Amino acid sequence: MLNYKHLHYFWVVAKTGGINHASERLHLTPQTISGQISLFEEGLGYKLFNRIGRRLELNDAGRTVFSYADQMFTLGEELEEVLRFRPGGRPLQFRVGVADAVPKTIAYLLLETALKLPEQFRIVCREGKLDRLLGDLAIHRLDIVIADSPMPTNIDVRGYSHLLGECDTSFFATPALAKQYKKGFPRSLDGAPFLMPGEDAAVRPRLLRWFDKEKIRPNITGEFDDGALLNAFGEAGTGIFAAPSAVAAQLAKQLGVVQLGQTDAVIEQFFAISVERRLTHPAVLAIQSAARENLIIQPGN
């Protein structure tokens, strides 16, 4: 059977970057740790490190073992924290993954309601690519993932997509740009500087189809995977940008931008992805309620 004590020593060595650092963390002598790692490698039948001078580098087998060990011991640390602090009245963790294509204003609009519940929750947000977040969801490192598209069919993760709602799209610019391009919207967008969402954003192909249908050829001055960075460039006046109409007032207040116009031909959808067929977590239900208040829910959903 796998020796979990040896696995833990290996994990600490790999995580801290060497035996000396690991010995300080584990309060053991370097000789003891080195001996335990050797026994662990003998038991597995694989060498896990390449020795380069005085440094240890993970080889292919070591990287495989580390990826599993890192998940195991990170979850163990989270469990220890919950057991240690919850009896003393500390809030429970609500772990949310937010796909980087989801506008931050939408994420906040949905998540703030969880903080107002009678139960105390500490929200832990993780932002990243959808496929990576779904991997964390599968091993229960996240309670839910908020995305701008349902779960892709090509990802081998068991989960369920729950439509939170949808809204049309508005276009924003600084007052200086708005003065130049607001009149005659949407034809005024032809040749106008435009900031385009990145390829992972579900709204991108809808925008492109709408531009094509309206025979609009904007001058795309930048493409951004990160919505917050796109907004920052928009705030600086680099170009016109699109965002969900549901957060038009917040964007105008936060960024000092002006709404040029809107179209219901470009719809943005938002989903909660969970491992549950039915949503039961009180914080997730609060998010669903917030979506019903601020977004349009299609009949039958």
N, C-alpha and C positions, 0 to 999 in steps of 0.2 A: 504494500500500500504506500501511497505517497506520504512522505514525511513532511507534514505541514510546518513543523518548526524549522526544518532546513529550508523549505520553500520561502518562509518568511525572512530568513537570513539572506537568501539569494535576492529576494525582492528589495530589501533595504540596501544591499550592496549596489544593485543595479540602479536604484532610484537616487542614491546619494552620490554615486559616481566612483566609489572605491571602498576598499576594505577599511582603511583608516577612518574615513568619515562614518562608515557603518558602525565601527567599533565605538565611536563616541556616542552615537545615537542609541545603540543597544547596550552600552555599558559593559562590553566584553572586550577581551584582548584581541588584537588583530590575528594572532596565531589561532585562537579558538574559532574565530569566524572563518578563517582560511581553511581550517581542518574540516569544519562542518560543510562548507561549500564543496570540498573535495569528496566527502562522503555522499553528498546529495548527487553530484555528477556521477559517481560510481553506481549509485542506486538507479539512476535514470538510464545509464548507459550512453550518455552524451556529454561532451564538453559544452559548457554554456558560455564561456568567455574565451576571447583571444587575448593573450598577453602581449602588449606592445610597450616594451620597456617596463616601466613601473605601472603603467595604466592597464586597466581591464576594459575590454570592449565586448559587448554582446555579439555573439555570432548568430547565425540564422536560427539554430535551435534555442539559443538564449532569448532571442527576441520573441519567439513563439511562447516560451514558458512565461516570460515577463508579461506579455499581453494578458494572459489568463490570471496570473498572480496579481497584477495591478487591479483588475476588476474585483477579484475576491477580497483583497485587503482594503481597497477603497470602500467597498460596501460594508466591510466589517467595521471600519472607522466610523461610518455614518450610523450604523446600528449602535455602536458604543456611545455616540453622542446623544442619540435619541434616548437611550436607556439612562444615561447619566443626567440629562437635563430635564426630561419631561416630568418626572416626579416633583421637581422643584417649581413647577409652574411655567417653565419655558415654553414658548410656542412650538407647535409641530411644524416640521418643514413641509412646504408645498413646492415640489420641484417641477419647474416648467421649462420646456424647451421651446424657443421661439425661432422659427426658420428665418434666416437673415433677409429673406425677401419680404417678410411681413413688415409694414411700416411701424416704426416704434410708437407713433401716436396711437395707432390701432391697438397694439399690444398693451399699452398703458390703459387705454380706454376699457379694455376687457379685464385686465388683471387688478385694477384698483378696487374693484368690488370685493375681491377676496379678502382684502385687508379690513373691510368693514363688518365682517361676519362676527357673531358672538364668540365663536371658537377663535383662539389665537393661532394665526398661521404666520410663519416666517417664509416669505416667498424667496426661493432660490431660482434665479433665471439663468439659463444657459442658451446662448445664441450660437448658431452655426448652420452648416449645410443640413438640409432635411434628411439625407440618408444617414448621416452620422448621428443626428438626434434620434432617429428611429431605432438605430442600434442601441442607444442608451435606454430608450423606452422598452425595448425587448428584454433587457436584463434588469428592468425595474430601477434604473438609476434616475428615471424621470417618471412623474405621475401622468404627464400629458404633454403633447406637442401641439403648438399652434402654428398652422401653416396656411399658405395662400392657395393650396391645392390639396385634393385628397391624396391618400397614401398611394404611391406609385405601385403598379402591379408587378414591376420587375424586381421588387425588393422582397427578400425572403424573411419577412417579419410579420408575425400575426398581430394584426391590429384592426381597428375600426375607425372609419372617418365619420365625424359628426358635423354636418353643415351648421355653422354658427349663424351665418347670414351673409348678405352681399349688399353692395352699394354701387352706385354709378361713379364715374370718374370726373374730377375737376382738374383744371389747369391753372398753375400759379406762376407768378413772376414778381420781381421787385417792382416798386412803383415806377421806376424809370423805364424798365422793359415793358411794363403794362401799358404805359402811356403810348408806347410805340406800336404794340401788337394787340391791344384789346379790341380796338375797333375792327369790325368785320370778322370776328371770331365765328367759325373756326378757320375760314380761308386765310386769316392773318397769320396762321401758323406756317403757311407755306414759305420756306426759306428762313424761318425764324430759328435762332439758336435753341436747341432742345437737349435736355438731359435725359437719357434713356435708361430705364432699369436694366439690370444685367440679365444674362441668358437664363438664370434659374428662376426669375420672377415670372409667375403665371400670367401676369397682366401684359408682359412684353409682346407676345404674338397677337394679343387682342388689339393693342395699340397699333401695331404695324398693319394689321388688317384694316383697321379704321382709317388710318392715314391713306392706305392704298385705295379704299373705297371712295374717300372724299377727294382723292387726287391731290393730297397734301404731301409735299416733300420737305420736311423740316431739315435744318442743318444740325445734324447730331454732333454736338460739341463734346460729349462725354458719355460713357456707359459705366454704370455703378452696380456692383453686386450688393453693396451695403446701402440700405435706404437712408440711414442717418447721414452718410457722407454725401449722397445725392442731394439731400435737403440742404446741407451746408454749402454746397456749390450753388444751389438755387438761391439761398439767402444772400450769397455774395454777388449775385447778378450775372453768373456765368451763362445761365440759360433758363428757359421755361421748363417746368417739370409738372408731371401728373401725380395725383394722389387721390385717395378715396374721398369722396365728397363728405362722408360722415365726419371727417376731422378738419373740414375747411376752416371753421372758426378757430380751432386750436393752432393750426398752421399760421393763420393770419396774425394771431396774437404772439406766437413764439418767434416767428421768423420775420414778421413785418412785411409779408408778401401780400399780393392782391390776387383775387380770383378773376381769371380772364373769362372763364365760361366753363360749362360742363356738358357731358354727353352721357346718355343712358345706353349708348351703343357699345361702350366699353365697361364691362361689369367686373368688379373685383369680388372674389369670394374668399371666405375665411373658414377654416376647419379646425376642430379639436380632434386630434388623433389620440386614441387611447387603446389599451389592451382589453378594455371592457366593451362588451356589446352595448350595454346600457350604462350611461353616466350615473355614478352614484356618489362620488367624492363631493362633499359640500362646497369646496372651493371651485371645483369644475362646474357644478350646478350654478354657482354665482356668476361665473364667466358666461355661461349659456344665457342666464337671465339678462346680463348686461348687453349681450349681443342682441337680444330680442328688443331691447329698449333703444338701441342706437343703430342697428342695421336692419335691413329688410330680410325677412324670412320667407322663403318661397313656400307656397301652399303645399301641404303634405309633408313638410319637414319639421 
